[in-house]
Amino acid sequence: MDDGLLEGQLAYYRARAREYDEWFLRRGSHDRGPEWNRRWFLELERVRQELDCFGPTGRVLELACGTGLWTVELARHAAGITAVDASPEVLDINRARLQEARPEIPVRYLKADLFDWRPDDAYDVVFFGFWLSHVPPGRFAAFWDLVRSALRPGGRAFFVDSLGPEAPAEKRRLGWTPGDHTMLRRLNDGREFRIVKIFYDPVDLEARLAGMGWRFSVRKTDNHLLYGFGESSR
């Protein structure tokens, strides 16, 4: 069942490549009004500050790099970046964004499905933004094994993701119920796709990672974002 769901999820993100930044930047149909948007950007800024304090220096691997909104942040610290995504459309946008913002930072782009891909190098930092929530429950452990395999001894990881659906009305509209690991997503042209979407409780996630041999601090902002950072204890 997950294979078909993941094919649809990839098709969705390829089709959504030109729309993704509208959601992140709260434009068009994703504009929730001045006060809601203000809180969203304040919480994003808090995570950016946490990432700055974390310091993603050295050789950085970004998984599911998307359109480059976080790649640009990583480039403020990294000596070099390997950016991996299964969508060639978002890789093109990412490449253009980095060329404009930080052309001096070497970025290697890889088109690959993260559920099949294995790293060919070891990194100081692994980062993934808004990706963990798209990993099916049955592939959770394998994904964290992938992260561990990509890190040098003493390497670290950082992630950011959604804390939960943005509003009760969105839960109903998107066809999400607690305990389900899928959600319906709609593009501007009306096409609909069912994707994996899992929302984690920070305390539970931190305990789960500890049981898998990670020393992680998992935190949340007031309303919208989940983030965490740490290293493997193995």
Buried (B, 14 or more C-beta within 10 A) or exposed (E): EBEEBBEBBBBBBBBBBEBBBBBBBBEEEBEBEEEBBEBBEEBBEBBBEBBEEBBBEBBBBBBBBBBBBBBBBBBBBBEBBBBBBBBEBBBEBBBEBBEEBBEEBBBEBBEBEBBEBEBEEEBBBBBBBBBBBBBBEEBBEEBBEBBBEBBEEEBBBBBBBBBBBBEEEEBEEBEBEEEEBBBEBBEEEEEEBBBBBBBBBBEEBBEBBBEBEBEBEBBBBEBBBBBBBBBBEE
